[in-house]
Amino acid sequence: MAKLHDLDPQITVDAALRAYEYNQARLARALGLDRASVNEWVASGRMFLPALQAHRLQRLRPDLFGTSCQGAANECEAAAG
């Protein structure tokens, strides 16, 4: 059985920024954060988004980052409904 954190999406900071035309303020607004939080990820060289933010981004941009539903098709439908 997979550990809970193994199911978290792995979205790079660069990919998240690219989705918002490398605009830190736009990414921050989309995720409900202040720009300083996103700037800290960039300045510190963080590779991946924190898990909560990765899940949020998946829901906001399923066209780029897929869906956060990891189960069978009927589980996905139940979660969406």
PyMOL Python script that loads the backbone (N, CA, C, O; Angstrom):
from pymol import cmd

cmd.read_pdbstr("""\
ATOM      1  N   MET A   1       0.836  -1.182   0.000  1.00  0.00           N
ATOM      2  CA  MET A   1       0.000   0.000   0.000  1.00  0.00           C
ATOM      3  C   MET A   1       0.882   1.247   0.000  1.00  0.00           C
ATOM      4  O   MET A   1       1.862   1.328   0.741  1.00  0.00           O
ATOM      5  N   ALA A   2       0.526   2.201  -0.827  1.00  0.00           N
ATOM      6  CA  ALA A   2       1.308   3.436  -0.937  1.00  0.00           C
ATOM      7  C   ALA A   2       1.088   4.318   0.283  1.00  0.00           C
ATOM      8  O   ALA A   2      -0.007   4.361   0.844  1.00  0.00           O
ATOM      9  N   LYS A   3       2.127   5.009   0.681  1.00  0.00           N
ATOM     10  CA  LYS A   3       2.000   5.967   1.769  1.00  0.00           C
ATOM     11  C   LYS A   3       1.273   7.187   1.243  1.00  0.00           C
ATOM     12  O   LYS A   3       1.317   7.478   0.047  1.00  0.00           O
ATOM     13  N   LEU A   4       0.610   7.895   2.131  1.00  0.00           N
ATOM     14  CA  LEU A   4      -0.190   9.049   1.728  1.00  0.00           C
ATOM     15  C   LEU A   4       0.637  10.063   0.945  1.00  0.00           C
ATOM     16  O   LEU A   4       0.173  10.561  -0.080  1.00  0.00           O
ATOM     17  N   HIS A   5       1.847  10.382   1.398  1.00  0.00           N
ATOM     18  CA  HIS A   5       2.651  11.381   0.695  1.00  0.00           C
ATOM     19  C   HIS A   5       3.126  10.896  -0.669  1.00  0.00           C
ATOM     20  O   HIS A   5       3.491  11.705  -1.521  1.00  0.00           O
ATOM     21  N   ASP A   6       3.123   9.567  -0.886  1.00  0.00           N
ATOM     22  CA  ASP A   6       3.491   9.045  -2.201  1.00  0.00           C
ATOM     23  C   ASP A   6       2.444   9.381  -3.252  1.00  0.00           C
ATOM     24  O   ASP A   6       2.738   9.354  -4.447  1.00  0.00           O
ATOM     25  N   LEU A   7       1.223   9.699  -2.822  1.00  0.00           N
ATOM     26  CA  LEU A   7       0.140  10.024  -3.738  1.00  0.00           C
ATOM     27  C   LEU A   7       0.083  11.507  -4.076  1.00  0.00           C
ATOM     28  O   LEU A   7      -0.674  11.919  -4.955  1.00  0.00           O
ATOM     29  N   ASP A   8       0.880  12.309  -3.379  1.00  0.00           N
ATOM     30  CA  ASP A   8       0.888  13.746  -3.638  1.00  0.00           C
ATOM     31  C   ASP A   8       1.481  14.018  -5.017  1.00  0.00           C
ATOM     32  O   ASP A   8       2.460  13.385  -5.414  1.00  0.00           O
ATOM     33  N   PRO A   9       0.887  14.958  -5.741  1.00  0.00           N
ATOM     34  CA  PRO A   9       1.450  15.297  -7.053  1.00  0.00           C
ATOM     35  C   PRO A   9       2.824  15.936  -6.912  1.00  0.00           C
ATOM     36  O   PRO A   9       3.079  16.681  -5.965  1.00  0.00           O
ATOM     37  N   GLN A  10       3.688  15.644  -7.843  1.00  0.00           N
ATOM     38  CA  GLN A  10       5.031  16.217  -7.860  1.00  0.00           C
ATOM     39  C   GLN A  10       5.074  17.252  -8.986  1.00  0.00           C
ATOM     40  O   GLN A  10       5.346  16.918 -10.139  1.00  0.00           O
ATOM     41  N   ILE A  11       4.808  18.491  -8.644  1.00  0.00           N
ATOM     42  CA  ILE A  11       4.805  19.579  -9.620  1.00  0.00           C
ATOM     43  C   ILE A  11       5.985  20.484  -9.298  1.00  0.00           C
ATOM     44  O   ILE A  11       6.108  20.979  -8.178  1.00  0.00           O
ATOM     45  N   THR A  12       6.845  20.698 -10.275  1.00  0.00           N
ATOM     46  CA  THR A  12       8.001  21.548 -10.024  1.00  0.00           C
ATOM     47  C   THR A  12       7.582  23.011  -9.934  1.00  0.00           C
ATOM     48  O   THR A  12       6.584  23.435 -10.517  1.00  0.00           O
ATOM     49  N   VAL A  13       8.363  23.751  -9.198  1.00  0.00           N
ATOM     50  CA  VAL A  13       8.126  25.195  -9.091  1.00  0.00           C
ATOM     51  C   VAL A  13       8.203  25.827 -10.479  1.00  0.00           C
ATOM     52  O   VAL A  13       7.408  26.706 -10.814  1.00  0.00           O
ATOM     53  N   ASP A  14       9.162  25.376 -11.280  1.00  0.00           N
ATOM     54  CA  ASP A  14       9.309  25.916 -12.630  1.00  0.00           C
ATOM     55  C   ASP A  14       8.064  25.656 -13.474  1.00  0.00           C
ATOM     56  O   ASP A  14       7.606  26.549 -14.185  1.00  0.00           O
ATOM     57  N   ALA A  15       7.513  24.449 -13.405  1.00  0.00           N
ATOM     58  CA  ALA A  15       6.312  24.123 -14.185  1.00  0.00           C
ATOM     59  C   ALA A  15       5.124  24.965 -13.729  1.00  0.00           C
ATOM     60  O   ALA A  15       4.325  25.420 -14.548  1.00  0.00           O
ATOM     61  N   ALA A  16       5.014  25.166 -12.430  1.00  0.00           N
ATOM     62  CA  ALA A  16       3.921  25.992 -11.901  1.00  0.00           C
ATOM     63  C   ALA A  16       4.056  27.430 -12.389  1.00  0.00           C
ATOM     64  O   ALA A  16       3.078  28.048 -12.808  1.00  0.00           O
ATOM     65  N   LEU A  17       5.266  27.950 -12.331  1.00  0.00           N
ATOM     66  CA  LEU A  17       5.501  29.313 -12.809  1.00  0.00           C
ATOM     67  C   LEU A  17       5.260  29.433 -14.310  1.00  0.00           C
ATOM     68  O   LEU A  17       4.691  30.421 -14.775  1.00  0.00           O
ATOM     69  N   ARG A  18       5.687  28.438 -15.057  1.00  0.00           N
ATOM     70  CA  ARG A  18       5.482  28.446 -16.510  1.00  0.00           C
ATOM     71  C   ARG A  18       3.991  28.520 -16.844  1.00  0.00           C
ATOM     72  O   ARG A  18       3.601  29.175 -17.810  1.00  0.00           O
ATOM     73  N   ALA A  19       3.165  27.852 -16.051  1.00  0.00           N
ATOM     74  CA  ALA A  19       1.711  27.863 -16.273  1.00  0.00           C
ATOM     75  C   ALA A  19       1.131  29.258 -16.106  1.00  0.00           C
ATOM     76  O   ALA A  19       0.056  29.553 -16.629  1.00  0.00           O
ATOM     77  N   TYR A  20       1.836  30.119 -15.379  1.00  0.00           N
ATOM     78  CA  TYR A  20       1.391  31.495 -15.160  1.00  0.00           C
ATOM     79  C   TYR A  20       2.382  32.497 -15.749  1.00  0.00           C
ATOM     80  O   TYR A  20       2.589  33.585 -15.211  1.00  0.00           O
ATOM     81  N   GLU A  21       2.982  32.104 -16.858  1.00  0.00           N
ATOM     82  CA  GLU A  21       3.897  32.953 -17.622  1.00  0.00           C
ATOM     83  C   GLU A  21       5.028  33.521 -16.767  1.00  0.00           C
ATOM     84  O   GLU A  21       5.437  34.671 -16.930  1.00  0.00           O
ATOM     85  N   TYR A  22       5.516  32.695 -15.860  1.00  0.00           N
ATOM     86  CA  TYR A  22       6.612  33.049 -14.959  1.00  0.00           C
ATOM     87  C   TYR A  22       6.314  34.287 -14.111  1.00  0.00           C
ATOM     88  O   TYR A  22       7.229  35.002 -13.702  1.00  0.00           O
ATOM     89  N   ASN A  23       5.049  34.529 -13.854  1.00  0.00           N
ATOM     90  CA  ASN A  23       4.625  35.661 -13.038  1.00  0.00           C
ATOM     91  C   ASN A  23       4.324  35.153 -11.628  1.00  0.00           C
ATOM     92  O   ASN A  23       3.305  34.501 -11.398  1.00  0.00           O
ATOM     93  N   GLN A  24       5.211  35.455 -10.697  1.00  0.00           N
ATOM     94  CA  GLN A  24       5.063  34.967  -9.332  1.00  0.00           C
ATOM     95  C   GLN A  24       3.790  35.478  -8.674  1.00  0.00           C
ATOM     96  O   GLN A  24       3.138  34.740  -7.935  1.00  0.00           O
ATOM     97  N   ALA A  25       3.432  36.716  -8.930  1.00  0.00           N
ATOM     98  CA  ALA A  25       2.225  37.291  -8.326  1.00  0.00           C
ATOM     99  C   ALA A  25       0.965  36.572  -8.816  1.00  0.00           C
ATOM    100  O   ALA A  25       0.053  36.309  -8.032  1.00  0.00           O
ATOM    101  N   ARG A  26       0.917  36.253 -10.116  1.00  0.00           N
ATOM    102  CA  ARG A  26      -0.254  35.541 -10.665  1.00  0.00           C
ATOM    103  C   ARG A  26      -0.365  34.140 -10.079  1.00  0.00           C
ATOM    104  O   ARG A  26      -1.461  33.703  -9.729  1.00  0.00           O
ATOM    105  N   LEU A  27       0.747  33.438  -9.970  1.00  0.00           N
ATOM    106  CA  LEU A  27       0.729  32.102  -9.368  1.00  0.00           C
ATOM    107  C   LEU A  27       0.274  32.191  -7.915  1.00  0.00           C
ATOM    108  O   LEU A  27      -0.559  31.403  -7.469  1.00  0.00           O
ATOM    109  N   ALA A  28       0.819  33.142  -7.192  1.00  0.00           N
ATOM    110  CA  ALA A  28       0.439  33.310  -5.788  1.00  0.00           C
ATOM    111  C   ALA A  28      -1.059  33.584  -5.643  1.00  0.00           C
ATOM    112  O   ALA A  28      -1.721  32.977  -4.801  1.00  0.00           O
ATOM    113  N   ARG A  29      -1.591  34.488  -6.452  1.00  0.00           N
ATOM    114  CA  ARG A  29      -3.036  34.787  -6.392  1.00  0.00           C
ATOM    115  C   ARG A  29      -3.868  33.549  -6.691  1.00  0.00           C
ATOM    116  O   ARG A  29      -4.863  33.288  -6.015  1.00  0.00           O
ATOM    117  N   ALA A  30      -3.465  32.790  -7.698  1.00  0.00           N
ATOM    118  CA  ALA A  30      -4.211  31.587  -8.074  1.00  0.00           C
ATOM    119  C   ALA A  30      -4.255  30.586  -6.919  1.00  0.00           C
ATOM    120  O   ALA A  30      -5.262  29.906  -6.719  1.00  0.00           O
ATOM    121  N   LEU A  31      -3.174  30.501  -6.169  1.00  0.00           N
ATOM    122  CA  LEU A  31      -3.090  29.546  -5.070  1.00  0.00           C
ATOM    123  C   LEU A  31      -3.581  30.112  -3.741  1.00  0.00           C
ATOM    124  O   LEU A  31      -3.625  29.397  -2.740  1.00  0.00           O
ATOM    125  N   GLY A  32      -3.948  31.389  -3.727  1.00  0.00           N
ATOM    126  CA  GLY A  32      -4.421  32.008  -2.494  1.00  0.00           C
ATOM    127  C   GLY A  32      -3.303  32.329  -1.522  1.00  0.00           C
ATOM    128  O   GLY A  32      -3.498  32.304  -0.306  1.00  0.00           O
ATOM    129  N   LEU A  33      -2.130  32.633  -2.060  1.00  0.00           N
ATOM    130  CA  LEU A  33      -0.954  32.938  -1.249  1.00  0.00           C
ATOM    131  C   LEU A  33      -0.503  34.364  -1.514  1.00  0.00           C
ATOM    132  O   LEU A  33      -0.992  35.024  -2.431  1.00  0.00           O
ATOM    133  N   ASP A  34       0.436  34.829  -0.699  1.00  0.00           N
ATOM    134  CA  ASP A  34       1.051  36.110  -1.026  1.00  0.00           C
ATOM    135  C   ASP A  34       2.283  35.848  -1.899  1.00  0.00           C
ATOM    136  O   ASP A  34       2.853  34.757  -1.887  1.00  0.00           O
ATOM    137  N   ARG A  35       2.670  36.860  -2.641  1.00  0.00           N
ATOM    138  CA  ARG A  35       3.778  36.722  -3.587  1.00  0.00           C
ATOM    139  C   ARG A  35       5.069  36.326  -2.886  1.00  0.00           C
ATOM    140  O   ARG A  35       5.912  35.644  -3.469  1.00  0.00           O
ATOM    141  N   ALA A  36       5.225  36.751  -1.640  1.00  0.00           N
ATOM    142  CA  ALA A  36       6.442  36.426  -0.894  1.00  0.00           C
ATOM    143  C   ALA A  36       6.621  34.914  -0.729  1.00  0.00           C
ATOM    144  O   ALA A  36       7.749  34.421  -0.725  1.00  0.00           O
ATOM    145  N   SER A  37       5.532  34.189  -0.597  1.00  0.00           N
ATOM    146  CA  SER A  37       5.622  32.731  -0.459  1.00  0.00           C
ATOM    147  C   SER A  37       6.211  32.107  -1.715  1.00  0.00           C
ATOM    148  O   SER A  37       7.101  31.260  -1.634  1.00  0.00           O
ATOM    149  N   VAL A  38       5.722  32.519  -2.864  1.00  0.00           N
ATOM    150  CA  VAL A  38       6.229  31.991  -4.125  1.00  0.00           C
ATOM    151  C   VAL A  38       7.669  32.435  -4.324  1.00  0.00           C
ATOM    152  O   VAL A  38       8.508  31.654  -4.772  1.00  0.00           O
ATOM    153  N   ASN A  39       7.955  33.685  -3.992  1.00  0.00           N
ATOM    154  CA  ASN A  39       9.320  34.184  -4.116  1.00  0.00           C
ATOM    155  C   ASN A  39      10.282  33.376  -3.259  1.00  0.00           C
ATOM    156  O   ASN A  39      11.418  33.133  -3.668  1.00  0.00           O
ATOM    157  N   GLU A  40       9.849  32.960  -2.088  1.00  0.00           N
ATOM    158  CA  GLU A  40      10.691  32.153  -1.200  1.00  0.00           C
ATOM    159  C   GLU A  40      11.018  30.797  -1.832  1.00  0.00           C
ATOM    160  O   GLU A  40      12.142  30.310  -1.710  1.00  0.00           O
ATOM    161  N   TRP A  41      10.033  30.185  -2.511  1.00  0.00           N
ATOM    162  CA  TRP A  41      10.297  28.914  -3.194  1.00  0.00           C
ATOM    163  C   TRP A  41      11.400  29.092  -4.231  1.00  0.00           C
ATOM    164  O   TRP A  41      12.307  28.267  -4.346  1.00  0.00           O
ATOM    165  N   VAL A  42      11.301  30.187  -4.984  1.00  0.00           N
ATOM    166  CA  VAL A  42      12.270  30.446  -6.055  1.00  0.00           C
ATOM    167  C   VAL A  42      13.639  30.764  -5.458  1.00  0.00           C
ATOM    168  O   VAL A  42      14.651  30.197  -5.870  1.00  0.00           O
ATOM    169  N   ALA A  43      13.662  31.676  -4.483  1.00  0.00           N
ATOM    170  CA  ALA A  43      14.928  32.112  -3.896  1.00  0.00           C
ATOM    171  C   ALA A  43      15.664  30.983  -3.179  1.00  0.00           C
ATOM    172  O   ALA A  43      16.895  30.948  -3.166  1.00  0.00           O
ATOM    173  N   SER A  44      14.910  30.066  -2.587  1.00  0.00           N
ATOM    174  CA  SER A  44      15.536  28.972  -1.837  1.00  0.00           C
ATOM    175  C   SER A  44      15.931  27.806  -2.739  1.00  0.00           C
ATOM    176  O   SER A  44      16.602  26.874  -2.296  1.00  0.00           O
ATOM    177  N   GLY A  45      15.516  27.860  -4.001  1.00  0.00           N
ATOM    178  CA  GLY A  45      15.835  26.775  -4.918  1.00  0.00           C
ATOM    179  C   GLY A  45      14.975  25.544  -4.722  1.00  0.00           C
ATOM    180  O   GLY A  45      15.361  24.441  -5.110  1.00  0.00           O
ATOM    181  N   ARG A  46      13.818  25.727  -4.126  1.00  0.00           N
ATOM    182  CA  ARG A  46      12.910  24.598  -3.902  1.00  0.00           C
ATOM    183  C   ARG A  46      12.571  23.941  -5.239  1.00  0.00           C
ATOM    184  O   ARG A  46      12.267  24.634  -6.210  1.00  0.00           O
ATOM    185  N   MET A  47      12.622  22.626  -5.293  1.00  0.00           N
ATOM    186  CA  MET A  47      12.373  21.898  -6.541  1.00  0.00           C
ATOM    187  C   MET A  47      10.876  21.710  -6.795  1.00  0.00           C
ATOM    188  O   MET A  47      10.398  21.980  -7.897  1.00  0.00           O
ATOM    189  N   PHE A  48      10.128  21.246  -5.780  1.00  0.00           N
ATOM    190  CA  PHE A  48       8.714  20.928  -5.955  1.00  0.00           C
ATOM    191  C   PHE A  48       7.827  21.818  -5.089  1.00  0.00           C
ATOM    192  O   PHE A  48       8.247  22.303  -4.038  1.00  0.00           O
ATOM    193  N   LEU A  49       6.594  22.023  -5.549  1.00  0.00           N
ATOM    194  CA  LEU A  49       5.612  22.746  -4.743  1.00  0.00           C
ATOM    195  C   LEU A  49       5.307  21.952  -3.481  1.00  0.00           C
ATOM    196  O   LEU A  49       5.397  20.724  -3.483  1.00  0.00           O
ATOM    197  N   PRO A  50       4.945  22.645  -2.400  1.00  0.00           N
ATOM    198  CA  PRO A  50       4.430  21.920  -1.237  1.00  0.00           C
ATOM    199  C   PRO A  50       3.182  21.129  -1.659  1.00  0.00           C
ATOM    200  O   PRO A  50       2.471  21.527  -2.582  1.00  0.00           O
ATOM    201  N   ALA A  51       2.930  20.027  -0.987  1.00  0.00           N
ATOM    202  CA  ALA A  51       1.849  19.116  -1.392  1.00  0.00           C
ATOM    203  C   ALA A  51       0.497  19.818  -1.499  1.00  0.00           C
ATOM    204  O   ALA A  51      -0.222  19.614  -2.477  1.00  0.00           O
ATOM    205  N   LEU A  52       0.143  20.631  -0.524  1.00  0.00           N
ATOM    206  CA  LEU A  52      -1.154  21.308  -0.565  1.00  0.00           C
ATOM    207  C   LEU A  52      -1.267  22.196  -1.796  1.00  0.00           C
ATOM    208  O   LEU A  52      -2.300  22.214  -2.465  1.00  0.00           O
ATOM    209  N   GLN A  53      -0.215  22.922  -2.088  1.00  0.00           N
ATOM    210  CA  GLN A  53      -0.244  23.812  -3.249  1.00  0.00           C
ATOM    211  C   GLN A  53      -0.269  23.020  -4.554  1.00  0.00           C
ATOM    212  O   GLN A  53      -0.892  23.448  -5.526  1.00  0.00           O
ATOM    213  N   ALA A  54       0.399  21.879  -4.584  1.00  0.00           N
ATOM    214  CA  ALA A  54       0.377  21.031  -5.780  1.00  0.00           C
ATOM    215  C   ALA A  54      -1.035  20.506  -6.039  1.00  0.00           C
ATOM    216  O   ALA A  54      -1.493  20.474  -7.181  1.00  0.00           O
ATOM    217  N   HIS A  55      -1.714  20.100  -4.979  1.00  0.00           N
ATOM    218  CA  HIS A  55      -3.104  19.639  -5.137  1.00  0.00           C
ATOM    219  C   HIS A  55      -4.001  20.781  -5.625  1.00  0.00           C
ATOM    220  O   HIS A  55      -4.849  20.589  -6.496  1.00  0.00           O
ATOM    221  N   ARG A  56      -3.803  21.957  -5.056  1.00  0.00           N
ATOM    222  CA  ARG A  56      -4.595  23.120  -5.497  1.00  0.00           C
ATOM    223  C   ARG A  56      -4.356  23.413  -6.972  1.00  0.00           C
ATOM    224  O   ARG A  56      -5.297  23.666  -7.724  1.00  0.00           O
ATOM    225  N   LEU A  57      -3.101  23.378  -7.376  1.00  0.00           N
ATOM    226  CA  LEU A  57      -2.768  23.681  -8.764  1.00  0.00           C
ATOM    227  C   LEU A  57      -3.347  22.630  -9.710  1.00  0.00           C
ATOM    228  O   LEU A  57      -3.783  22.960 -10.813  1.00  0.00           O
ATOM    229  N   GLN A  58      -3.354  21.392  -9.290  1.00  0.00           N
ATOM    230  CA  GLN A  58      -3.972  20.343 -10.113  1.00  0.00           C
ATOM    231  C   GLN A  58      -5.447  20.642 -10.350  1.00  0.00           C
ATOM    232  O   GLN A  58      -5.953  20.464 -11.458  1.00  0.00           O
ATOM    233  N   ARG A  59      -6.128  21.093  -9.314  1.00  0.00           N
ATOM    234  CA  ARG A  59      -7.555  21.400  -9.454  1.00  0.00           C
ATOM    235  C   ARG A  59      -7.784  22.645 -10.310  1.00  0.00           C
ATOM    236  O   ARG A  59      -8.761  22.729 -11.055  1.00  0.00           O
ATOM    237  N   LEU A  60      -6.873  23.605 -10.193  1.00  0.00           N
ATOM    238  CA  LEU A  60      -7.003  24.836 -10.974  1.00  0.00           C
ATOM    239  C   LEU A  60      -6.646  24.633 -12.444  1.00  0.00           C
ATOM    240  O   LEU A  60      -7.264  25.235 -13.322  1.00  0.00           O
ATOM    241  N   ARG A  61      -5.663  23.797 -12.712  1.00  0.00           N
ATOM    242  CA  ARG A  61      -5.148  23.615 -14.072  1.00  0.00           C
ATOM    243  C   ARG A  61      -5.062  22.138 -14.447  1.00  0.00           C
ATOM    244  O   ARG A  61      -3.970  21.639 -14.716  1.00  0.00           O
ATOM    245  N   PRO A  62      -6.201  21.425 -14.471  1.00  0.00           N
ATOM    246  CA  PRO A  62      -6.152  20.010 -14.842  1.00  0.00           C
ATOM    247  C   PRO A  62      -5.683  19.816 -16.283  1.00  0.00           C
ATOM    248  O   PRO A  62      -5.221  18.736 -16.651  1.00  0.00           O
ATOM    249  N   ASP A  63      -5.802  20.864 -17.093  1.00  0.00           N
ATOM    250  CA  ASP A  63      -5.328  20.788 -18.474  1.00  0.00           C
ATOM    251  C   ASP A  63      -3.808  20.596 -18.542  1.00  0.00           C
ATOM    252  O   ASP A  63      -3.297  19.995 -19.487  1.00  0.00           O
ATOM    253  N   LEU A  64      -3.096  21.102 -17.547  1.00  0.00           N
ATOM    254  CA  LEU A  64      -1.638  20.994 -17.522  1.00  0.00           C
ATOM    255  C   LEU A  64      -1.116  19.947 -16.550  1.00  0.00           C
ATOM    256  O   LEU A  64      -0.092  19.312 -16.799  1.00  0.00           O
ATOM    257  N   PHE A  65      -1.824  19.772 -15.443  1.00  0.00           N
ATOM    258  CA  PHE A  65      -1.293  18.945 -14.364  1.00  0.00           C
ATOM    259  C   PHE A  65      -2.153  17.732 -14.033  1.00  0.00           C
ATOM    260  O   PHE A  65      -1.959  17.109 -12.988  1.00  0.00           O
ATOM    261  N   GLY A  66      -3.091  17.388 -14.893  1.00  0.00           N
ATOM    262  CA  GLY A  66      -3.907  16.199 -14.667  1.00  0.00           C
ATOM    263  C   GLY A  66      -4.928  16.398 -13.576  1.00  0.00           C
ATOM    264  O   GLY A  66      -5.303  17.522 -13.240  1.00  0.00           O
ATOM    265  N   THR A  67      -5.364  15.296 -13.037  1.00  0.00           N
ATOM    266  CA  THR A  67      -6.381  15.328 -11.999  1.00  0.00           C
ATOM    267  C   THR A  67      -5.801  14.813 -10.697  1.00  0.00           C
ATOM    268  O   THR A  67      -4.844  14.039 -10.702  1.00  0.00           O
ATOM    269  N   SER A  68      -6.372  15.235  -9.588  1.00  0.00           N
ATOM    270  CA  SER A  68      -5.876  14.786  -8.292  1.00  0.00           C
ATOM    271  C   SER A  68      -6.523  13.475  -7.878  1.00  0.00           C
ATOM    272  O   SER A  68      -6.168  12.917  -6.840  1.00  0.00           O
ATOM    273  N   CYS A  69      -7.467  12.969  -8.671  1.00  0.00           N
ATOM    274  CA  CYS A  69      -8.119  11.710  -8.340  1.00  0.00           C
ATOM    275  C   CYS A  69      -7.184  10.555  -8.678  1.00  0.00           C
ATOM    276  O   CYS A  69      -6.752  10.417  -9.822  1.00  0.00           O
ATOM    277  N   GLN A  70      -6.874   9.735  -7.695  1.00  0.00           N
ATOM    278  CA  GLN A  70      -5.922   8.641  -7.895  1.00  0.00           C
ATOM    279  C   GLN A  70      -6.604   7.273  -7.950  1.00  0.00           C
ATOM    280  O   GLN A  70      -5.946   6.270  -8.228  1.00  0.00           O
ATOM    281  N   GLY A  71      -7.906   7.219  -7.689  1.00  0.00           N
ATOM    282  CA  GLY A  71      -8.573   5.922  -7.586  1.00  0.00           C
ATOM    283  C   GLY A  71      -9.120   5.423  -8.905  1.00  0.00           C
ATOM    284  O   GLY A  71      -8.841   5.973  -9.970  1.00  0.00           O
ATOM    285  N   ALA A  72      -9.905   4.368  -8.805  1.00  0.00           N
ATOM    286  CA  ALA A  72     -10.575   3.812  -9.986  1.00  0.00           C
ATOM    287  C   ALA A  72     -11.588   4.797 -10.514  1.00  0.00           C
ATOM    288  O   ALA A  72     -11.931   5.766  -9.836  1.00  0.00           O
ATOM    289  N   ALA A  73     -12.068   4.560 -11.714  1.00  0.00           N
ATOM    290  CA  ALA A  73     -12.991   5.492 -12.378  1.00  0.00           C
ATOM    291  C   ALA A  73     -14.214   5.783 -11.522  1.00  0.00           C
ATOM    292  O   ALA A  73     -14.627   6.939 -11.432  1.00  0.00           O
ATOM    293  N   ASN A  74     -14.799   4.787 -10.899  1.00  0.00           N
ATOM    294  CA  ASN A  74     -15.997   5.042 -10.105  1.00  0.00           C
ATOM    295  C   ASN A  74     -15.683   5.873  -8.867  1.00  0.00           C
ATOM    296  O   ASN A  74     -16.533   6.636  -8.409  1.00  0.00           O
ATOM    297  N   GLU A  75     -14.469   5.740  -8.314  1.00  0.00           N
ATOM    298  CA  GLU A  75     -14.070   6.578  -7.190  1.00  0.00           C
ATOM    299  C   GLU A  75     -13.895   8.015  -7.631  1.00  0.00           C
ATOM    300  O   GLU A  75     -14.227   8.936  -6.886  1.00  0.00           O
ATOM    301  N   CYS A  76     -13.373   8.224  -8.843  1.00  0.00           N
ATOM    302  CA  CYS A  76     -13.199   9.566  -9.370  1.00  0.00           C
ATOM    303  C   CYS A  76     -14.562  10.238  -9.554  1.00  0.00           C
ATOM    304  O   CYS A  76     -14.743  11.408  -9.214  1.00  0.00           O
ATOM    305  N   GLU A  77     -15.508   9.482 -10.094  1.00  0.00           N
ATOM    306  CA  GLU A  77     -16.850  10.029 -10.301  1.00  0.00           C
ATOM    307  C   GLU A  77     -17.503  10.372  -8.975  1.00  0.00           C
ATOM    308  O   GLU A  77     -18.175  11.397  -8.860  1.00  0.00           O
ATOM    309  N   ALA A  78     -17.311   9.520  -7.967  1.00  0.00           N
ATOM    310  CA  ALA A  78     -17.891   9.778  -6.647  1.00  0.00           C
ATOM    311  C   ALA A  78     -17.282  11.027  -6.028  1.00  0.00           C
ATOM    312  O   ALA A  78     -17.981  11.812  -5.387  1.00  0.00           O
ATOM    313  N   ALA A  79     -15.987  11.210  -6.219  1.00  0.00           N
ATOM    314  CA  ALA A  79     -15.316  12.386  -5.670  1.00  0.00           C
ATOM    315  C   ALA A  79     -15.769  13.652  -6.382  1.00  0.00           C
ATOM    316  O   ALA A  79     -15.876  14.712  -5.764  1.00  0.00           O
ATOM    317  N   ALA A  80     -16.036  13.544  -7.681  1.00  0.00           N
ATOM    318  CA  ALA A  80     -16.457  14.719  -8.456  1.00  0.00           C
ATOM    319  C   ALA A  80     -17.908  15.074  -8.177  1.00  0.00           C
ATOM    320  O   ALA A  80     -18.286  16.241  -8.286  1.00  0.00           O
ATOM    321  N   GLY A  81     -18.713  14.112  -7.826  1.00  0.00           N
ATOM    322  CA  GLY A  81     -20.139  14.329  -7.635  1.00  0.00           C
ATOM    323  C   GLY A  81     -20.453  14.809  -6.296  1.00  0.00           C
ATOM    324  O   GLY A  81     -21.621  15.039  -5.981  1.00  0.00           O
TER     325      GLY A  81
END
""", "prot")
cmd.dss("prot")
cmd.show_as("cartoon", "prot")
cmd.util.cbc("prot")
cmd.orient("prot")
